Amino acid sequence: MTRNITVELEVKTYKALEGQIVLTPKEFERAATKTDRYYLWGLLDSGKKTSEWELRTLQAPHAEIMRLAVEEIHIIHRIAAGELRWEDRE
């Protein structure tokens, strides 16, 4: 009997071991709620052909992320300039 299991996979690329991996709030939440069905794959950009990049795997990465991550909050207000009601200058 074949059993299908659904997993989620987040793939991130980074340069060298000092490179940074950035998770969006949604990705972070998925890692927290999906536990053992969530995998983080890291592709180490070695500067060689992409087929030669090293693949690293971390199953259920939330605890490791919580241990090491630094939370940053950035709020950006983006407005289409053409939509604003500009004041006329005489």
Secondary structure, DSSP 8 states (H G I E B T S, - for coil): -------EEEEEEEETTT------HHHHHHHHHHGGGEEEEEEEE-SS-GGG-EEEEEESTHHHHHHH------------GGGS------
